[in-house]
Amino acid sequence: MTQSDLRDWYMRYADALNAHEFDRMHEFINDEVLLGDQPGTRDDVVAVLKGIVDAVPDIRWEVDELLFDRDGIAVRATNTGTPVKEWLGVPPSGASFKIVEYAIYKVRDGRFVQMTNLHDSAEMLRQLTS
């Protein structure tokens, strides 16, 4: 894929995430994928995403910056939402969060084969419990 192709492809992935179209994840995530450095599956990723959306139905992943290096993608995104169920051990209070997420991906044959995400969970918890 060219850089332009990767950008378009990644933005389709982000659109599918924000539309909660998890049945489309086969378009983006390989059957088997490294999650950080641990082996996992697309079904594992989808289960996590469904759990997030169950607790935070208005979750949004807004892409702020994309960088490409051959088959690698680095992303800086802003995540926002308001939990309606207990999430991360915090009962819902009406509080919302807005945090930065950094993600690094490897793509092969048009699908993620490695997905690594980092976000400031301490800041999210601070916002949800303030």
Backbone as a chain_set.jsonl record, in Angstrom:
{"seq": "MTQSDLRDWYMRYADALNAHEFDRMHEFINDEVLLGDQPGTRDDVVAVLKGIVDAVPDIRWEVDELLFDRDGIAVRATNTGTPVKEWLGVPPSGASFKIVEYAIYKVRDGRFVQMTNLHDSAEMLRQLTS", "coords": {"N": [[0.838, -1.185, 0.0], [0.468, 2.244, -0.723], [1.486, 5.303, 0.946], [-0.669, 7.085, 0.861], [-2.753, 5.287, 0.325], [-2.641, 3.767, 2.69], [-3.313, 5.749, 4.548], [-5.981, 6.38, 3.78], [-7.133, 3.845, 4.169], [-6.693, 3.483, 6.935], [-8.258, 5.573, 7.96], [-10.784, 4.683, 7.202], [-10.947, 2.5, 8.89], [-10.952, 3.865, 11.39], [-13.359, 5.244, 11.087], [-15.133, 3.047, 11.034], [-14.721, 2.089, 13.643], [-15.757, 4.272, 15.147], [-18.386, 4.214, 14.323], [-19.133, 1.953, 15.483], [-19.07, -0.439, 14.105], [-18.31, -3.29, 14.351], [-18.482, -5.694, 13.113], [-17.181, -5.32, 10.783], [-14.508, -5.558, 11.236], [-12.957, -7.609, 10.196], [-12.066, -6.619, 7.826], [-9.921, -5.124, 8.511], [-8.313, -6.203, 10.56], [-6.069, -8.813, 11.019], [-6.673, -12.382, 11.208], [-5.127, -13.626, 13.196], [-3.232, -11.821, 15.514], [-0.678, -9.772, 16.904], [-0.923, -8.427, 20.049], [0.32, -5.827, 21.385], [3.002, -7.408, 22.508], [1.909, -9.846, 22.752], [0.35, -12.854, 21.644], [-2.756, -12.852, 19.934], [-6.171, -12.653, 18.791], [-8.364, -11.515, 16.148], [-10.96, -11.72, 17.11], [-10.493, -11.401, 19.854], [-9.769, -8.691, 19.967], [-12.132, -7.509, 19.025], [-13.9, -8.287, 21.058], [-12.903, -6.787, 23.229], [-13.351, -4.181, 22.245], [-16.171, -4.201, 22.01], [-16.813, -4.459, 24.71], [-15.888, -2.011, 25.69], [-17.594, -0.227, 24.322], [-20.036, -1.07, 25.314], [-19.922, -0.163, 27.945], [-19.284, 2.507, 27.526], [-21.063, 4.052, 25.562], [-20.92, 6.312, 23.896], [-18.32, 6.54, 23.083], [-15.539, 7.94, 21.383], [-13.04, 7.914, 18.926], [-10.809, 10.05, 17.871], [-8.776, 10.88, 15.269], [-5.77, 12.502, 15.469], [-3.191, 12.705, 14.512], [-1.239, 11.07, 12.071], [1.389, 8.927, 11.223], [3.593, 7.378, 8.917], [5.573, 4.558, 8.11], [6.766, 2.621, 5.89], [5.401, -0.402, 6.395], [4.37, 0.351, 8.78], [2.339, 2.156, 11.103], [1.857, 5.026, 12.987], [-0.085, 6.533, 15.456], [-1.668, 9.34, 16.856], [-4.275, 9.975, 18.905], [-7.384, 11.357, 20.114], [-9.368, 10.34, 22.7], [-12.695, 10.198, 23.745], [-15.521, 10.163, 25.965], [-18.427, 9.107, 27.885], [-18.951, 7.111, 30.493], [-21.627, 4.803, 31.077], [-22.022, 2.647, 32.551], [-20.448, 0.692, 35.164], [-16.991, 0.985, 34.79], [-13.671, 0.148, 34.318], [-13.497, -0.223, 37.008], [-14.798, 1.944, 38.067], [-17.77, 3.398, 39.098], [-20.549, 4.627, 37.127], [-20.939, 8.141, 36.878], [-21.781, 10.24, 35.485], [-19.685, 11.719, 34.722], [-17.344, 12.645, 32.222], [-14.627, 11.734, 29.994], [-11.529, 12.771, 28.488], [-8.866, 11.902, 26.75], [-5.486, 11.359, 25.606], [-4.397, 9.043, 23.201], [-1.874, 6.854, 22.122], [-0.881, 4.928, 19.412], [0.608, 2.143, 17.793], [1.011, 0.411, 14.854], [1.44, -2.505, 12.819], [1.145, -3.402, 9.459], [0.152, -5.888, 7.226], [-0.472, -7.267, 4.097], [-2.793, -5.726, 3.881], [-4.02, -5.721, 6.393], [-4.07, -5.284, 9.978], [-1.376, -6.691, 11.704], [-0.043, -6.405, 13.982], [-0.795, -4.686, 16.933], [-0.487, -2.033, 19.061], [-1.248, -0.173, 21.862], [-1.344, 2.777, 23.823], [-2.449, 4.603, 26.523], [-3.29, 7.249, 28.804], [-4.261, 6.027, 31.48], [-4.397, 6.711, 34.166], [-4.974, 9.442, 34.083], [-7.459, 9.322, 32.861], [-8.947, 7.95, 34.832], [-8.726, 9.858, 36.873], [-10.262, 11.957, 35.79], [-12.756, 10.701, 35.67], [-13.36, 10.276, 38.315], [-13.346, 12.685, 39.597]], "CA": [[0.0, 0.0, 0.0], [1.158, 3.528, -0.67], [1.144, 6.09, 2.133], [-2.029, 7.588, 0.655], [-3.649, 4.137, 0.508], [-2.668, 3.453, 4.128], [-4.078, 6.814, 5.226], [-7.399, 6.159, 3.483], [-7.513, 2.594, 4.811], [-6.762, 3.699, 8.382], [-9.406, 6.421, 8.262], [-11.969, 3.804, 7.112], [-10.925, 1.757, 10.151], [-11.398, 4.788, 12.442], [-14.798, 5.464, 10.868], [-15.836, 1.834, 11.47], [-14.687, 2.1, 15.11], [-16.664, 5.279, 15.678], [-19.753, 3.79, 14.007], [-19.291, 0.696, 16.219], [-19.286, -1.476, 13.096], [-17.284, -4.273, 14.672], [-18.583, -6.792, 12.144], [-16.286, -4.976, 9.679], [-13.109, -5.631, 11.649], [-12.229, -8.544, 9.327], [-11.467, -5.813, 6.762], [-8.794, -4.358, 9.029], [-7.486, -6.925, 11.525], [-5.757, -10.181, 10.647], [-7.267, -13.385, 12.097], [-4.202, -13.686, 14.326], [-2.591, -10.516, 15.631], [0.049, -9.513, 18.14], [-1.483, -7.318, 20.821], [1.582, -5.514, 22.028], [3.865, -8.524, 22.131], [1.196, -11.073, 23.106], [-0.498, -13.35, 20.565], [-4.192, -12.709, 20.115], [-6.979, -12.829, 17.587], [-9.308, -10.44, 15.835], [-12.081, -11.86, 18.044], [-10.078, -10.798, 21.124], [-9.848, -7.235, 19.804], [-13.552, -7.151, 18.923], [-14.493, -8.445, 22.389], [-12.506, -5.613, 24.015], [-14.066, -3.018, 21.711], [-17.586, -4.31, 22.399], [-16.882, -4.168, 26.137], [-15.748, -0.563, 25.854], [-18.808, 0.438, 23.837], [-21.118, -1.407, 26.235], [-19.8, 0.72, 29.108], [-19.134, 3.907, 27.087], [-21.695, 4.017, 24.237], [-20.585, 7.474, 23.06], [-16.862, 6.601, 22.888], [-15.069, 8.432, 20.081], [-11.602, 7.899, 18.681], [-10.559, 11.089, 16.871], [-7.387, 10.834, 14.81], [-5.132, 13.814, 15.461], [-1.953, 12.663, 13.739], [-0.849, 9.773, 11.522], [2.716, 8.858, 10.625], [3.752, 6.112, 8.22], [6.921, 4.087, 7.79], [6.555, 1.366, 5.149], [4.219, -1.14, 6.852], [4.055, 0.801, 10.13], [1.503, 3.349, 11.29], [1.819, 5.585, 14.338], [-1.296, 7.354, 15.568], [-2.017, 10.081, 18.075], [-5.725, 10.175, 18.838], [-8.064, 11.81, 21.311], [-10.494, 9.476, 23.048], [-13.661, 10.863, 24.62], [-16.738, 9.406, 26.229], [-19.065, 9.18, 29.197], [-19.417, 5.78, 30.867], [-22.981, 4.663, 31.605], [-21.926, 1.47, 33.418], [-19.136, 0.62, 35.812], [-15.93, 0.777, 33.807], [-12.346, 0.262, 34.93], [-13.702, -0.192, 38.444], [-15.401, 3.213, 38.478], [-19.199, 3.447, 38.783], [-20.904, 5.799, 36.323], [-21.308, 9.315, 37.681], [-22.076, 11.33, 34.558], [-18.417, 12.347, 34.345], [-16.774, 12.264, 30.927], [-13.171, 11.778, 29.927], [-10.877, 13.156, 27.242], [-7.464, 11.54, 26.928], [-4.692, 11.109, 24.41], [-3.969, 7.669, 22.981], [-0.839, 6.633, 21.118], [-0.977, 3.559, 18.902], [1.563, 1.755, 16.758], [0.485, -0.745, 14.141], [2.107, -3.088, 11.654], [0.15, -3.842, 8.491], [0.63, -6.811, 6.204], [-1.558, -7.709, 3.211], [-3.988, -4.926, 4.081], [-4.629, -5.908, 7.71], [-3.181, -5.177, 11.121], [-0.804, -7.927, 12.24], [0.402, -6.038, 15.325], [-1.512, -3.518, 17.439], [-0.008, -1.629, 20.374], [-1.917, 1.066, 22.248], [-0.962, 3.334, 25.112], [-3.191, 5.802, 26.902], [-3.063, 7.673, 30.176], [-5.401, 5.536, 32.256], [-4.464, 7.466, 35.424], [-5.688, 10.69, 33.795], [-8.867, 8.97, 32.626], [-9.549, 7.675, 36.142], [-8.843, 11.137, 37.586], [-11.407, 12.678, 35.246], [-13.996, 9.994, 35.969], [-13.629, 10.261, 39.757], [-13.267, 14.055, 40.146]], "C": [[0.881, 1.245, 0.0], [0.761, 4.253, 0.617], [-0.279, 6.624, 2.029], [-3.062, 6.474, 0.848], [-3.78, 3.784, 1.984], [-3.481, 4.478, 4.904], [-5.575, 6.597, 5.009], [-7.92, 4.919, 4.202], [-7.664, 2.79, 6.315], [-7.968, 4.554, 8.743], [-10.723, 5.639, 8.115], [-12.085, 2.963, 8.385], [-11.452, 2.643, 11.289], [-12.891, 5.074, 12.305], [-15.617, 4.267, 11.333], [-15.845, 1.742, 12.998], [-15.738, 3.051, 15.666], [-18.126, 4.987, 15.368], [-20.108, 2.489, 14.736], [-19.656, -0.449, 15.28], [-18.225, -2.564, 13.252], [-17.362, -5.504, 13.785], [-17.707, -6.525, 10.921], [-14.815, -5.161, 10.021], [-12.303, -6.646, 10.838], [-11.567, -7.817, 8.157], [-10.132, -5.21, 7.209], [-7.816, -5.159, 9.899], [-7.308, -8.363, 11.051], [-6.429, -11.148, 11.633], [-6.437, -13.538, 13.366], [-3.403, -12.386, 14.334], [-1.795, -10.473, 16.922], [-0.565, -8.284, 18.794], [-0.381, -6.89, 21.777], [2.555, -6.584, 21.58], [3.219, -9.871, 22.462], [0.34, -11.546, 21.932], [-1.971, -13.204, 20.923], [-4.889, -12.939, 18.79], [-7.836, -11.593, 17.348], [-10.486, -10.511, 16.805], [-11.753, -11.27, 19.412], [-10.223, -9.282, 21.065], [-11.313, -6.796, 19.784], [-14.228, -7.268, 20.287], [-14.152, -7.249, 23.278], [-13.276, -4.385, 23.548], [-15.542, -3.039, 22.101], [-17.76, -4.024, 23.885], [-16.771, -2.677, 26.425], [-17.046, 0.131, 25.471], [-20.009, 0.122, 24.731], [-21.107, -0.462, 27.428], [-19.801, 2.196, 28.731], [-19.737, 4.02, 25.675], [-21.325, 5.179, 23.317], [-19.077, 7.611, 22.837], [-16.531, 7.066, 21.472], [-13.555, 8.359, 20.066], [-11.364, 8.897, 17.546], [-9.071, 11.096, 16.524], [-6.842, 12.257, 14.733], [-3.895, 13.839, 14.577], [-1.684, 11.229, 13.31], [0.548, 9.903, 10.938], [2.896, 7.465, 10.043], [5.23, 5.817, 7.993], [6.772, 2.697, 7.196], [5.284, 0.689, 5.628], [3.808, -0.746, 8.267], [3.22, 2.065, 10.131], [1.611, 3.757, 12.755], [0.676, 6.584, 14.383], [-1.291, 8.081, 16.907], [-3.485, 10.414, 17.938], [-6.216, 10.751, 20.159], [-9.277, 10.913, 21.514], [-11.399, 10.234, 24.013], [-14.852, 9.947, 24.851], [-17.223, 9.62, 27.647], [-19.58, 7.792, 29.553], [-20.834, 5.813, 31.443], [-23.103, 3.432, 32.503], [-20.588, 1.529, 34.124], [-18.096, 0.262, 34.762], [-14.603, 1.055, 34.48], [-12.463, 0.404, 36.447], [-14.361, 1.062, 38.964], [-16.889, 3.183, 38.125], [-19.513, 4.692, 37.96], [-21.381, 6.94, 37.211], [-21.779, 10.469, 36.796], [-20.823, 12.051, 34.101], [-17.945, 11.783, 33.008], [-15.258, 12.282, 31.013], [-12.747, 12.229, 28.531], [-9.394, 12.91, 27.461], [-6.796, 11.36, 25.571], [-4.327, 9.634, 24.38], [-2.892, 7.677, 21.908], [-0.936, 5.174, 20.699], [0.058, 3.346, 17.813], [1.057, 0.447, 16.169], [1.479, -1.215, 13.089], [1.008, -3.651, 10.765], [0.819, -4.779, 7.498], [-0.588, -7.295, 5.414], [-2.882, -7.015, 3.54], [-4.709, -5.137, 5.393], [-3.587, -5.708, 8.804], [-2.687, -6.568, 11.504], [-0.189, -7.676, 13.621], [-0.283, -4.735, 15.703], [-1.013, -3.237, 18.855], [-0.623, -0.273, 20.698], [-1.471, 1.485, 23.637], [-1.823, 4.568, 25.357], [-2.995, 6.052, 28.385], [-4.268, 7.272, 31.025], [-5.519, 6.268, 33.594], [-5.218, 8.779, 35.208], [-7.161, 10.413, 33.556], [-9.571, 8.722, 33.958], [-9.708, 8.96, 36.949], [-10.069, 11.908, 37.119], [-12.734, 12.023, 35.638], [-14.348, 10.016, 37.451], [-13.568, 11.654, 40.391], [-14.627, 14.548, 40.568]], "O": [[1.922, 1.278, 0.657], [-0.188, 3.857, 1.292], [-1.016, 6.613, 3.014], [-4.111, 6.688, 1.456], [-4.88, 3.532, 2.477], [-4.242, 4.127, 5.806], [-6.349, 6.63, 5.966], [-9.01, 4.936, 4.774], [-8.637, 2.327, 6.91], [-8.636, 4.282, 9.74], [-11.68, 5.915, 8.839], [-13.183, 2.742, 8.894], [-12.305, 2.211, 12.064], [-13.605, 5.138, 13.305], [-16.669, 4.433, 11.951], [-16.856, 1.361, 13.589], [-16.516, 2.683, 16.547], [-19.014, 5.463, 16.076], [-21.228, 1.988, 14.628], [-20.454, -1.319, 15.627], [-17.357, -2.733, 12.396], [-16.407, -6.278, 13.713], [-17.512, -7.422, 10.101], [-13.957, -4.94, 9.166], [-11.076, -6.552, 10.797], [-10.619, -8.331, 7.562], [-9.31, -4.831, 6.375], [-6.631, -4.832, 9.966], [-8.28, -9.044, 10.724], [-6.72, -10.771, 12.768], [-6.977, -13.576, 14.472], [-2.956, -11.912, 13.289], [-2.192, -11.07, 17.922], [-0.706, -7.234, 18.166], [-0.171, -7.495, 22.829], [2.897, -6.661, 20.4], [3.886, -10.905, 22.455], [-0.327, -10.735, 21.289], [-2.372, -13.408, 22.069], [-4.281, -13.361, 17.807], [-8.006, -10.748, 18.227], [-10.963, -9.478, 17.274], [-12.627, -10.7, 20.065], [-10.737, -8.664, 21.997], [-11.687, -5.828, 20.447], [-15.052, -6.423, 20.634], [-15.015, -6.75, 24.001], [-13.797, -3.63, 24.369], [-16.099, -2.009, 22.479], [-18.75, -3.41, 24.282], [-17.468, -2.146, 27.289], [-17.542, 0.98, 26.211], [-20.902, 0.956, 24.885], [-22.162, -0.011, 27.875], [-20.256, 3.04, 29.503], [-18.994, 4.078, 24.695], [-21.404, 5.05, 22.095], [-18.605, 8.679, 22.445], [-17.155, 6.644, 20.499], [-12.882, 8.691, 21.042], [-11.684, 8.613, 16.391], [-8.22, 11.297, 17.391], [-7.383, 13.105, 14.024], [-3.58, 14.86, 13.966], [-1.875, 10.291, 14.083], [0.853, 10.871, 10.243], [2.411, 6.485, 10.607], [6.026, 6.715, 7.72], [6.663, 1.711, 7.924], [4.189, 1.15, 5.306], [2.991, -1.426, 8.888], [3.374, 2.932, 9.271], [1.472, 2.925, 13.651], [0.494, 7.381, 13.463], [-0.955, 7.51, 17.945], [-3.898, 11.057, 16.974], [-5.547, 10.644, 21.187], [-10.104, 10.749, 20.616], [-10.929, 10.837, 24.978], [-15.149, 9.071, 24.039], [-16.547, 10.216, 28.485], [-20.561, 7.338, 28.964], [-21.195, 6.721, 32.191], [-24.138, 3.202, 33.129], [-19.705, 2.302, 33.752], [-18.293, -0.644, 33.952], [-14.434, 2.082, 35.138], [-11.643, 1.06, 37.087], [-14.479, 1.239, 40.176], [-17.236, 2.964, 36.965], [-18.821, 5.703, 38.08], [-22.128, 6.732, 38.167], [-22.131, 11.54, 37.292], [-20.876, 12.893, 33.205], [-18.126, 10.602, 32.712], [-14.681, 12.779, 31.98], [-13.479, 12.092, 27.551], [-8.743, 13.603, 28.242], [-7.454, 11.227, 24.54], [-3.99, 9.047, 25.408], [-2.981, 8.405, 20.92], [-1.058, 4.287, 21.544], [0.347, 4.242, 17.02], [0.721, -0.493, 16.889], [2.254, -0.429, 12.544], [0.068, -4.289, 11.24], [1.908, -4.502, 6.995], [-1.603, -7.682, 5.993], [-3.948, -7.627, 3.487], [-5.88, -4.779, 5.519], [-2.394, -5.927, 8.598], [-3.475, -7.508, 11.615], [0.145, -8.619, 14.338], [-0.348, -3.799, 14.906], [-1.103, -4.092, 19.737], [-0.531, 0.663, 19.904], [-1.25, 0.65, 24.514], [-1.914, 5.458, 24.512], [-2.581, 5.162, 29.127], [-5.175, 8.072, 31.256], [-6.627, 6.432, 34.106], [-6.013, 9.184, 36.056], [-8.019, 11.178, 33.997], [-10.67, 9.23, 34.185], [-10.714, 9.136, 37.636], [-10.824, 12.446, 37.929], [-13.717, 12.715, 35.905], [-15.505, 9.802, 37.815], [-13.725, 11.783, 41.605], [-14.753, 15.674, 41.05]]}, "num_chains": 1, "name": "protein.A"}
